Amino acid sequence: MKSRLFKERYVRGSLIPVITQVLWSISFLCFCFALFSIIQELRHLSDRKSTNGEVISYIESDETSRFHPRIRFKDQQGIAHEFIDGTGATAPLYVVGTIVQVDYHPQYPNIAEMTTLYYRWGSSFGLLCMSALCWFMGSRFTYRLTA
């Protein structure tokens, strides 16, 4: 059974060895996870509102020694809210007073997060790159047979 599963295959005059099959399978899985991640993020954003907020200070986490920005923003009704963003860095990323984009839930404005490209789309982009890399590497192991 195992020998049939991992046999080299011939497709249209090309030899596709086991390593190609494994790499293409990994590529397909990464692509599926990337699509799932994109769909989840778009669903997450569909019930959020976006506005500008201001970095007013930084809080240093005792456990991780990371700096988390404290951000103030106003919701649709003009009520000011503050929150501490969950994404932190080893050094403050923004100068106090910097205007940043904030996504918040309209019914629960205390559920807010700062929007950054890396935080929002980093995992999807990484998975798509991994998928492309595995597909390319797998294709390098495919041999053309001349009869």
Summary of the structure (lengths in Angstrom):
residues: 147
radius of gyration: 23.3
end to end distance: 29.5
largest distance: 75.5
contacts: 379
relative contact order: 0.22
helix: 39%
strand: 29%
